[in-house]
């Protein structure tokens, strides 16, 4: 490969992203205007799959037993690495795209199509993986378990946020549904024969509030009551709550989850009720591949973006991307679309996901994704560094 080729490829890829500017803007706004929640993203997934098929990718829909998951493939030549770009497209109940997944999808599409058209790769395979239900459904975990990512050498995506950064981690998380069972009674005429399941549920919240004083820093325990009874004059025979337990280390999350369940068991016992538990999918903490993040950051800075370090404490959530990052080299960088301190999962962030700043981030992220993937395809030393770093961390 000549020096002239090495210089020309990045410019051609960046130009190919820029040529899609209007189309990517329209895609981001269209997804934003038609939000679909976890595992219900039929319109969004079909639209993305259609775009990739029209662009020459081989597309499989409904993979891993998930109606709204897909994998699109393009082979540059025999052998070589398999690199995956990830699209998320689920929205939040009641808030729409308040996490900006419409922008994630648009950037992924822009990067994949530019890379297919303008990469100078002569070997390897590009995958575009449509991953449903990041917001609580754990789509990537299901796809991992079903072998979708087998043989993938590296995976990348971007996420909008309030700070441009490439090395932010995430909290491990576990979810549990608690169902409290009591006995109904007339709340005025015969309260003494009732067992109040809602009281057990409320006492659980009180016990967990006491537990918070005695947990490690950066622990997060939060929950909602999803069923509190039928009527004020009927002693609730059933109540339900959902909790999420988070910390930087998954091992501690598992310990915390048992303590949270003990709070519920004790609360139920205190009022004569019983409780059962249904565990949800567990999200591992995110593992950032430093070599890959460094290269992505360089491509951001080349576009004039200022890359910052993550906050030392707080400011992180959880994602099923963490599970993927524990399995293969991966990055989940951020590009700012709002003022720092503006939280995702808010109406303000939903507005930003359709704003000029949000749409600007699509082009920046798409270019950095495409160029970083191209580097993996064409620079064996980078791929070797990425792989070696992941293997070394796995033995620690």
C-alpha positions in Angstrom: 0.0 0.0 0.0 1.5 3.3 -1.0 1.8 6.4 1.1 -0.5 8.2 -1.3 -3.2 5.5 -0.7 -2.8 5.8 3.0 -3.4 9.6 2.8 -6.3 9.3 0.3 -8.4 6.7 2.1 -9.3 8.8 5.2 -10.2 11.8 3.0 -12.4 9.7 0.8 -14.2 8.1 3.7 -14.8 11.4 5.4 -16.2 12.8 2.1 -18.4 9.8 1.8 -19.9 10.5 5.2 -20.4 14.1 4.3 -22.1 13.2 1.1 -24.8 11.5 3.2 -25.4 14.5 5.4 -29.0 15.2 4.3 -30.0 11.6 4.2 -28.5 10.9 7.7 -30.3 14.0 9.1 -33.6 12.8 7.6 -33.1 9.3 9.1 -32.3 10.7 12.6 -35.3 12.9 12.5 -37.6 10.2 11.2 -36.6 7.7 13.9 -37.0 10.5 16.5 -40.5 11.2 15.2 -41.5 7.5 15.4 -40.1 6.2 18.7 -40.5 2.5 19.5 -39.7 0.9 22.8 -37.8 -2.2 23.6 -38.4 -5.2 21.4 -41.1 -3.2 19.5 -38.8 -1.4 17.1 -40.3 -3.0 14.0 -40.4 0.1 11.9 -37.0 1.3 12.9 -35.2 -2.0 12.4 -36.9 -2.6 9.0 -35.9 0.9 7.8 -32.3 0.4 8.8 -32.1 -3.1 7.3 -33.7 -1.8 4.1 -31.1 1.1 3.8 -28.2 -1.4 4.2 -29.7 -3.9 1.7 -30.2 -1.1 -0.8 -26.5 -0.1 -0.3 -25.2 -3.6 -1.1 -25.0 -5.3 2.3 -26.2 -8.8 2.8 -28.8 -8.5 5.5 -30.3 -11.1 7.9 -33.3 -9.9 9.9 -34.9 -11.5 13.0 -31.6 -12.9 14.2 -31.1 -14.5 17.6 -34.8 -15.1 17.8 -35.5 -11.4 18.1 -37.9 -9.9 15.6 -36.2 -6.5 15.7 -32.5 -7.6 15.5 -30.5 -7.8 12.3 -27.0 -8.3 11.0 -25.7 -6.8 7.8 -22.5 -8.0 6.2 -20.0 -6.8 3.6 -16.8 -8.7 2.8 -13.8 -6.8 1.5 -11.8 -9.9 0.7 -10.8 -13.3 2.1 -9.3 -13.5 5.6 -8.8 -10.4 7.7 -10.6 -9.2 10.8 -14.3 -9.0 11.4 -15.3 -5.6 12.7 -18.8 -4.7 14.0 -20.5 -1.4 14.1 -23.5 -1.3 16.4 -26.9 0.4 16.0 -29.3 1.0 18.8 -32.8 2.3 18.0 -35.1 1.7 21.0 -36.8 4.6 22.7 -37.8 5.2 26.3 -41.4 4.8 27.4 -43.1 8.1 27.6 -40.0 10.1 26.7 -39.2 8.9 23.2 -35.6 9.2 22.1 -34.4 10.8 25.3 -31.2 8.8 25.1 -30.5 9.7 21.5 -30.6 6.3 20.0 -31.9 7.8 16.8 -28.5 9.5 16.5 -26.7 6.3 17.2 -28.5 4.6 14.4 -27.9 7.4 11.9 -24.1 7.5 12.7 -23.8 3.8 12.4 -25.5 3.9 9.0 -23.3 6.7 7.8 -20.1 5.0 8.9 -21.0 1.6 7.5 -22.0 2.9 4.1 -19.0 5.2 3.8 -16.7 2.5 4.8 -18.2 0.0 2.3 -17.8 2.5 -0.5 -14.5 4.1 0.2 -12.3 1.8 2.4 -9.0 0.6 0.9 -9.4 -2.7 2.8 -8.6 -5.8 0.8 -9.5 -8.4 3.4 -11.9 -8.7 6.3 -15.6 -8.4 6.9 -17.7 -5.5 8.1 -20.8 -6.2 10.2 -23.5 -3.8 11.0 -25.5 -5.2 14.0 -28.9 -3.9 14.9 -29.3 -4.4 18.6 -32.8 -3.9 20.0 -33.9 -3.2 23.6 -30.8 -1.6 25.2 -33.1 0.3 27.5 -33.7 -2.6 29.9 -34.3 -5.5 27.6 -30.7 -6.5 27.2 -30.8 -7.2 23.4 -27.0 -7.5 23.1 -26.9 -10.0 25.9 -29.4 -12.2 24.1 -27.5 -11.8 20.9 -24.2 -12.7 22.6 -25.7 -15.8 24.0 -27.0 -16.8 20.6 -23.6 -16.5 19.0 -24.2 -13.3 16.9 -20.8 -11.9 17.9 -18.8 -15.1 17.6 -15.6 -14.4 15.6 -15.9 -10.6 15.9 -12.5 -9.0 16.5 -13.7 -5.6 17.7 -17.0 -3.7 18.1 -17.8 0.0 18.2 -20.6 2.4 18.5 -21.1 6.0 19.7 -23.5 7.6 22.2 -24.6 11.2 22.5 -24.0 12.9 25.8 -23.0 16.1 27.6 -19.3 15.6 27.3 -17.1 14.3 24.4 -15.0 11.4 25.8 -13.8 8.1 24.7 -12.9 6.2 27.9 -16.0 6.4 30.1 -17.0 3.2 31.7 -20.4 2.2 33.1 -22.0 0.7 36.1 -22.8 -3.0 36.4 -26.5 -3.5 37.0 -29.1 -6.1 38.0 -32.8 -5.8 38.0 -35.4 -7.6 40.0 -39.2 -7.6 40.1 -40.7 -8.2 43.5 -44.3 -9.5 43.9 -45.9 -9.2 47.3 -48.9 -11.4 48.2 -51.3 -10.7 51.0 -55.0 -11.2 51.6 -57.8 -8.9 50.5 -60.4 -7.6 52.9 -62.9 -4.7 53.3 -60.6 -1.9 54.4 -63.3 -0.4 56.7 -65.6 -3.3 57.7 -63.0 -6.0 58.2 -59.4 -4.7 58.1 -58.4 -7.2 60.7 -58.7 -10.2 58.3 -56.6 -8.6 55.6 -52.9 -8.8 54.9 -51.7 -5.7 53.2 -49.3 -6.5 50.4 -48.8 -2.8 49.7 -47.6 -2.3 53.3 -45.0 -5.0 52.6 -43.9 -3.2 49.4 -43.7 0.2 51.2 -41.7 -1.3 54.1 -39.3 -2.7 51.5 -38.6 0.9 50.2 -38.0 2.0 53.8 -35.6 -0.9 54.5 -33.7 -0.2 51.3 -33.4 3.5 52.3 -31.8 2.4 55.5 -29.5 0.0 53.6 -28.2 2.9 51.5 -26.2 4.2 54.5 -24.1 1.0 54.6 -23.1 0.4 51.0 -19.9 1.2 49.0 -19.5 4.5 47.2 -21.2 4.8 43.8 -23.8 2.3 44.7 -27.2 3.1 43.1 -30.5 1.4 44.2 -33.7 2.7 42.7 -37.1 1.4 42.2 -40.8 2.0 41.4 -44.1 0.5 42.5 -45.8 -0.9 39.5 -48.9 -2.2 41.2 -50.3 -0.9 44.5 -53.7 -2.4 44.7 -57.1 -1.9 43.1 -59.1 0.5 45.3 -58.6 2.4 48.5 -61.4 0.5 50.3 -59.8 -2.9 49.5 -56.8 -4.2 51.5 -54.3 -4.8 48.7 -53.8 -8.6 48.2 -51.1 -8.0 45.7 -48.4 -5.4 45.1 -45.4 -5.2 42.8 -42.2 -3.2 42.6 -39.2 -3.2 40.3 -35.7 -2.3 41.4 -32.4 -1.8 39.8 -29.1 -2.3 41.7 -25.9 -0.8 40.4 -22.2 -0.5 41.2 -18.9 -0.3 39.3 -18.2 -4.0 39.9 -20.6 -6.8 39.0 -19.4 -9.0 41.9 -20.6 -6.4 44.3 -23.9 -5.9 42.5 -24.6 -9.6 43.0 -24.0 -9.2 46.7 -26.1 -6.1 46.9 -29.0 -7.8 45.1 -29.2 -10.4 47.8 -29.3 -7.7 50.5 -32.0 -5.9 48.6 -34.0 -9.1 48.4 -33.5 -9.6 52.2 -35.0 -6.2 52.7 -38.1 -7.3 50.8 -38.3 -10.7 52.6 -38.1 -9.0 56.0 -40.7 -6.4 55.1 -43.1 -9.0 53.8 -42.6 -11.1 57.0 -43.3 -8.1 59.2 -46.8 -7.7 57.9 -47.6 -11.4 57.3 -47.2 -11.3 53.5 -45.0 -13.2 51.2 -42.8 -12.1 48.4 -41.4 -13.7 45.2 -38.6 -12.5 43.0 -38.0 -12.5 39.2 -34.5 -11.6 38.2 -33.9 -9.6 35.0 -30.9 -9.7 32.8 -27.7 -8.5 34.5 -25.6 -5.8 32.8 -21.8 -6.1 33.3 -19.6 -3.0 33.7 -18.1 -1.6 30.6 -14.5 -2.4 29.7 -12.9 0.2 27.4 -10.2 -0.9 25.0 -7.6 1.9 25.4 -5.9 1.4 22.1 -9.1 1.5 20.2 -10.4 4.5 22.2 -7.2 6.4 21.6 -7.5 5.9 17.8 -11.1 7.0 17.8 -10.2 10.0 19.9 -7.6 11.0 17.4 -10.1 11.0 14.6 -12.4 13.2 16.7 -9.7 15.7 17.4 -8.8 15.8 13.7 -12.3 17.0 13.2 -11.8 19.7 15.8 -13.5 18.0 18.7 -12.1 18.5 22.1 -11.9 15.1 23.8 -12.2 15.2 27.6 -11.5 12.8 30.4 -14.6 11.2 32.1 -15.6 12.5 35.5 -13.7 10.7 38.3 -16.9 10.0 40.3 -20.5 9.6 39.1 -22.1 10.5 35.9 -22.4 7.0 34.5 -25.3 4.6 33.8 -25.5 1.0 32.7 -25.8 -0.7 29.3 -25.8 -4.2 27.8 -22.8 -3.0 25.9 -20.9 -3.8 29.1 -21.5 -7.5 28.5 -20.2 -7.3 25.0 -17.1 -5.4 26.1 -16.3 -8.2 28.5 -16.3 -10.6 25.6 -14.3 -8.8 22.9 -12.4 -5.5 22.3 -15.0 -2.7 22.2 -15.5 1.0 22.6 -18.6 3.1 23.5 -17.4 6.7 23.1 -19.5 9.9 23.6 -20.0 13.0 21.5 -21.6 16.0 23.3 -24.9 17.3 22.1 -26.1 19.1 25.2 -24.5 21.3 27.9 -22.5 19.4 30.4 -24.8 18.5 33.4 -27.9 17.9 31.2 -29.1 14.5 32.0 -30.1 11.9 29.5 -33.6 10.3 30.0 -35.2 13.7 30.3 -37.4 15.7 28.0 -34.6 18.2 27.4 -32.3 15.4 26.1 -35.1 14.2 23.8 -35.3 17.7 22.3 -31.6 17.7 21.9 -31.7 14.4 20.0 -33.5 16.3 17.1 -31.5 19.5 17.5 -28.8 21.0 15.2 -26.2 20.0 17.8 -27.6 16.4 17.8 -27.5 16.2 14.1 -24.0 17.6 13.9 -22.8 14.9 16.2 -24.1 12.3 13.7 -21.6 13.3 11.1 -18.7 13.7 13.5 -19.3 10.2 15.1 -19.9 8.5 11.7 -16.6 9.8 10.4 -14.7 8.7 13.5 -16.4 5.3 13.5 -15.6 4.7 9.8 -12.0 5.9 10.0 -11.3 3.8 13.1 -12.8 0.7 11.5 -10.8 1.4 8.4 -7.7 1.5 10.5 -8.5 -1.9 11.9 -8.9 -3.3 8.5 -5.8 -1.8 7.0 -3.3 -1.5 9.9 -2.3 -4.9 11.4 -0.3 -3.2 14.1 -3.3 -1.4 15.5 -5.4 -4.6 15.5 -2.5 -6.4 17.2 -2.4 -3.7 19.9 -6.1 -3.8 20.4 -6.1 -7.6 20.7 -3.1 -7.8 23.0 -4.5 -5.2 25.4 -7.8 -7.1 25.6 -6.0 -10.4 26.2 -3.8 -8.9 28.9 -6.7 -7.4 30.8 -8.6 -10.6 30.7 -5.8 -12.3 32.6 -5.7 -9.7 35.4 
